[in-house]
Amino acid sequence: MFVTAYLAFVALAVLCASLELTARRLKSPQATQVAVANPAFRRFQKIFLKTYLLALWADWLQGPYLYKLYRHYSFLESQIAILYVCGLASCVLFAPAAGWLSQALGRRQTCVLFCFTYSVCCLTKLSRNYFVLILGRVLGGLSTSLLTTAFEAWYVHCHMDVHDFPKEWIPVTFSKVADWNHALAVGAGLVANMFAEWFELGPVAPFLLAIPSLVACGWMVLSEWGAEEKLDRREGDRNGPLLGPLNPSQIRLSAQARFCRNCLEGLRCLLSDRRVLLLGGVQAIFESVLYIFVFLWTPVLEPHGPPLGIVFSCLMAASMAGSALFRLATSAHYRLQPGHLLCLAVLLAFFSFFMLTFSTAPGQPRPKESLFAFLLLELACGLYFPAVSFLQGRVIPMERRAGVLTWFRLPLNLLACLGLLALHGEVSGTGGGEAGSGTRHMFGGCAAMMLAALLAVVSLFTFGRNDADLRLEETKGEGEI
């Protein structure tokens, strides 16, 4: 498996490079060219990107060796499952509050809070105390919720309200984030492997390595982002206060009222539009299964001795290949519909979990087949995320998107928690620390859930067969994708 992992990484790196070059040749951006030519936009975009990418880098560094760290501390798989459940449960609890915090504390201050809580989360990994590690998982769940909301909220606010750039330029920045995000994930696996295994510093090393990145991120938020917000305050001073200054309690009440209103409007949109409901069902099922995969890939492969950082980089490279395939397939040259690619992604994920039910049979493990199935699943993820993002942009109104996505995340995290608790029950019931048949049964359950997601995708496009919102526009290029 050691040699297989390195060979797989080389092959995937070549594949990613080939697909990326081909996709870039076929790309014909329109809004991007105008945006890049604007020096003020480029300066603002650079300030945001170098800060946000530091936060993403710190997050990715913690991916490859989390499970191995807990095993290094001699915890059983059932105990590790509870630790993962605590992280997901905190996501369930803090996801709704993350949007409220951005409004109550301020967007920039919430980003600083993310840097602080995630740094403390990393420091808890130095402890072997189970309850300290649980606290770390809770802080990790809070930090993840803030990472997915606060930074984007600050950018959108400054983009539109401070600089008054066209809203059509927002996808230009987040397209760059998506491109860099894959590269950061691949690089994080390599760096984590270097420090944990080549330098023999152990599985805690990547977590400590993330702290300087978080400190640098927090410093840039305080210094460079503060200068951007001063522009907003000066503009407000020129216009003059309309309602007079608000005290902190009034600000918190106003933020809470806006948050509740957004959630209610999101629920109303979810229940009134069958397309949104079906799309939410697909997202809840697919992404909850991914959380279970994140827990299980290490115990399936680790006993066979692969370098976990390299395997993680392989998984991220497979996802990067899927993303490049999506851009290639939806380009003006091929014009495949995102809905068809979403269906393909779910089908590939079902097939990968179906393979895993056989490759993880107790007493007859086939690690190479399991690795191939995991890579196939990540390829499906690379197709899935841009496809579902395109469809969300078409069927969910921009002003209600935050509220709708909040409701999407609730069943997503709850399903993942239930799956991990079911696995914990099976492992505890056998009285052992090995996955055994419990892992195989869990993969079988994931395959069944993917089949349900496939039926939801088919229902969505049967219901909206002639719906122009679910299709690429014939008169426009891929610049909007």
N, C-alpha and C positions, 0 to 999 in steps of 0.2 A: 504493500500500500504506500510505502514511503516513495518509491520510484514512480508509482502510478500517479500520485498527487502532483509531483513536479512535472511529469509528462502532460498531464491534463491541463496544468496551468499554462505551459508553453503553447499547447494546441489552442486553448481558449484565447490567449493573448493574440495569437496570429489571426484567429477568427474575428475577434473584436476589431482589430486594426483594419482588416479587409472590409468588414461591414461598415465601419465608421467612414472610411474613405469613400466607399461607394455611395453611402447615404449623403455625404457632404457634396459629392459631385452632382447628385440629382436634386439638391436643395436649391430652391429659388426664393429666398426670403424677400419680402417686400417691406413690411413695417420695420424689420430688423435693420435694413440699410439706412432708413431715415433716422432711426433711434441712435445707431452707432455714429452717425455724422453729427449728432448734437453733443458738444463738449460738456455742457452742464449735466446732461443725463449720464454721460460716461463717467464723470467724476463722482456723481451720487451713487451710481451703480457699483463703482469700485469700492467705495466706502462700505456699502452694505455687504458685498460679496466677500471681501477679505475677513470681515467679522463673522458673518454667518457660516462661512466654510470652516473657520476655526472651531465653531461649536459642533458642526457636523463631524469634523475630524475627531474631536474628543469623544463623540458618541460612538463612532465606528470602531475606535480603538478598543472599546469594551466588549465588542461582539464575540471575538473568537474564543476567548478563554474564560468566560463566565462560568459555564458548567464545570469545566475542568478545575477551576479554583475551588468550587464547593466540594468536588470529589477529592481534591488535594487536602482539604480540611477534614476528610473522612466522614462526610455526611452521606447518608443513604439516599438512593434515588427518590424515595417517597418524601424525605425531608427536603430535598432539592426542589421537588415539584411544588411543595408548599411555599418555598421561597419565590418561585416563579409566579405562583398564584397571588402572592402578596403584591408583587410588582404590577400584575395585571389589574388586581382589585384597586390599587391606588390610582391606576389610569382611569378606571371607571369613576372613582370618586372625584378625582381632580380634573378630568377632562372638561366637565361643565364649568368648573371654577376657574379654569385657566383663562377663558375669555373674559370673565368678570374681573380677574386680577389685572389684566391689561388695561381695563377701563378705570378700575378703582385706584391702583397704584401708579398707573402710567405705563406706557409701552416700554420705554427705555428702562425704567426701574424694574419691570418684570423680567426683562432680559438679564439684568444684573442679578436678580434673584435666581434665575436659572443657573448662572455660572457658579453662584455660591452653593446652592443645594446639590448640584451635580458634583462639585468638588468634594463636599462632605460625603456624598454617596461613594465616591472613589476611595476616600480615606477609610470608610467602614470596612472595606475589603481587607484591610490589614488585620482585622480582628477575627478570631476563630469562634467568638461567642455567637451562638445562633440568633439571639434576639437583637444583637447589634447588626447582624447581617439582614435580619428582617427590616430593621429601621432603614438600612441602606437601600433595600428594595422599594420601600415606601417612598423614600426621597427620589429614587430613580424613576418611579412612576410619575411623581410630580414634575420632575425635570423633563421627562419625555413629553408630557402634556404641554409644558411651557415652550419647549423647543418647536413643537408643531404649530403653535399659535402666536406667541409673542413676537418673534422675529418677523414673521410675515405681516402681522398687524402693524408693526412699526414701519415697515417698508411701504405698504400700501398707503398708510396715512401720509407719510412724507412725500411719496410719489405724487399723490393727487392733491392733498390739501396744502402742503408747504411749497412744492415746486410747480404744481399745476401742470405736470406732464400729462399727455394723453393716456387714458386708461388702456388703450391698445398696446402701449409699450410695456405694460406689466408682465405679460407672458414672455417678453424678450429676456427679462432678468431671470425669471424662474426657469426658463429653458436652459440658461447657462448654469443655474443651480443644479438642475437635473443632470446635465452633462458632467459637471465637476463631482457631483455626489457619487456617481458610479466609480470614477477614477479614485476618489478618496477612499471608498470602501475597499477597493482592490489593494491600494497602497497601505491601508491600515492593517489588513491581514498580513502583508509582508513585514511591516515594521513590528507588529505584535509578535510574529513568529521569530523575528530576529532577536528581540529582547528576551522573550520567554524561553526560547529553546537554543538558539545559537549562542547567546551570551549566558545561558543557563541561570537567568534571574528568576525563573519561576512564573507561574500563571498570574501572580499579582502585579508583575511589572507593567503590563499595558495599562492597567488602571492608574498606577502612579504616573505613567507617562502622559495620561490625559489631563492631569491637573495643570501643568504649565500652559497648555493650550486654552483651558478654561479661564485661567488667570489673565492671559493675554486678551482673550475675547472680552472679558469683563472690563479690562482697562480701555479697550477701543470703544466699547459701548459708552463708557463714561466720558471719554475725551472727544472722540470724533463724532459720535452720534449726538452728543450734547450740542455741538456747534450747529448741527442741522436743525435741532429743535429750537435753537435761539432764533432762527429765521422765522419760525412759526410764531414765537412770542412777539417778535418785533412787528410782524404783520398784524397780529392782534392788537398791539398798542396803537398802530397807525389807524386801524379801523375804529378803535375805541370800544370799551366794554359795553355790552348791550344790557346785561342783567346784573352787573356788579360782580365782585369777587364771591366765589363760593368757598365755604369752609370744607375741611376734609370729610366731615360726616355727610354733608350735602352731596359731595362728589361721589362718595360710596353709594348713597341711596340712588343717585341718578344712574350710576353704572349698573346697580342691581336691577333697577327698573328696565333699563335697556336690554340687559341680558335676558330677563324673564320674557320681555316682549319678543326678542329674537327667537327664543326657544318655542314660544307659543306659535309664532308665525311659521317657524320651521315645521312644527308638528302639523299645522293646518295644511301646509304645502305637501307634506308627506302623505297625508291621508286623502287629499283631494285629487292627487295625480297618480294614476296607477303606474305610470312609467317610473316615477320617483320611488314608489314603493317597491317595485320589482328590482330596480337598480340597487336600492338599499339592501334588499335581501341577498343579492349576489355579493355585494361588498361585505356584508356581515359574515356570510358563510366562508367566502374565499379567504378573507384576511384573518378570521379567527383560526382557521386551519393552519395558516402560516405561523401563528404564534406557537401552535403545538409543534410544528416542524422545527422552529427555532430551539425548542426545548429538546427535541429528540435526536437531532442530527449528530450531536457530539457523542452521546452514549452508544449510538449505533456504530460509529466509525472508530472511536478512540481505542477500544480494545485491540484493534488491528494495527495500531502504531503509526498512523499517518501524522504528518506535521499539521496541527490544527489550523495554524495561521495560514498555511498554504492552501489548505482545503477551503478555508473561509474566502480567500482571494479567488479561488476557482469558482465558488458559488456566486460571488459578486460579479466576476467576469462573465459568467453565464447570463446573469440578469442584464448586464450591460449589452451583451449580444442580442438579447431579446428586445431591448429598447431600440437598438440600431435597426433590427429587423422591422419593428413597427414603423419607424420613420421611413424606411425603404419601401415597405409595402403600401404606405399611404401617400407616397410621393406622386407627383403628377404623372410619372412614367407608368406606375402600376395601378393606382387608384383603388386599392382594396379598402373596404369600409371598416371603420373601427369596430363596429358591432360584430362583424365576422371574425376579426382578430380577437375580440373578447371571447367569443365562443370557442375559438381555437385554443386560447390560453387556458380556459377552464377544462377543456377536453384533455390537453396535455397534462394538467395538474391531476386530473382523475387517473390518467394512465400511469403517472409516476407513483401515486399512492397505491394503485393496484399492483405495480411491480414490487413495491416495498412490502406488501403483505406476504410475498413469497421469498424475497431476499433476506428477510429477518426472521425466518422460521427458527424456533428454538432448536439448538443443537446442529443446525445446518446453515450458519450465516454465510452470506455471499457479499462481502464488503464492496467488491468492485461494482457489482450490479446495484448495490444501494447507493454508492457514490454517483453512478450514472443517473439513477432515478432522482437524486437530489439536484443534480445539475439540470436535468430536464424540468424539474419544478421551478428552479430559479429562472430558466429560460422563459417559462410560462409567466412568471412574475414580471419579467421585462416587457412582455407583451400586454399583460393585464393592466398595469398601473397607468400607462398613457392612454389606453383605450377607455378605461373607466373614468379617467380625468376628462377626456374629450366629451363623453356622454353626460357627465355631471354638469359640465359647462353649458351643454345644450338644453338640458331638461330642467335644471334647477336655476331659478332667477338669482342673479348675483347678490341682491340685497337679502335673500333668505338662505344663502348657501351655508353660512356659519351655523345657523340654527338647525338646518337639515342634517349637516354632517355631525353635529353633536348627537342627534338621535341615532344616526347610523352607528356611532362608536359604542353606544350602550350595549346592543345585542352582540356586537363584535367581541368586546372584551368579556362579556358574560359567557358567551359560548366557549371562548378560549379557557376561561377559568373552570367551567364545568368539565371540559375535556381533560385538563390537567388534574383536577380532583378525581375524575374517574380513573386516570392512570395511577394516581396515588393510592386509591382504594385497591386496585388490582395488585400493585406491588406490595402493599402492606398486608393484603390478604394471603399472599404467598409466603410472607415472613422472610423475604430475602431482599437484597439490595439490587439484584439484577433485573433488567427489563423483562426478560423471558417472553412469555406469550402475551403479556400486557402490552408491550410495544407493538407486536404484530396486530393485536386486536384494535389498538388505537389507530394504526395505519388503515386498517379495514374500515373503521368508523369515519376516518378522514375521506376515504374514497367514496363512501356513501354520501357524505356531505357535499363533496364536489359534484356528484351526480345530481343532487338536489339543486346546486347552483347552476348546473348546465340546463336543467329544466326551467329554472327561472330566466336564464338568458334567452332560451328558445321562446318562452312565453312573452318576454319583453318585445322581441322582434316579430313575433306573430301578431301581437296586439298593435304594434306600431309599424306594420309592414310598409305603409305608404307615408310614414311620418318623416318629413324632410329634416326635422330636428335631429334625427338619429343617423343622418347620412352626411358625408362630405358634400359641400356645395360644389356644384359643377363648374361654376364660373370663377372660383377662387382657387389659388394654389395652396400649398401646404404651409404657408406662413402662419396660418391661424391654428395649426394643430398643436 
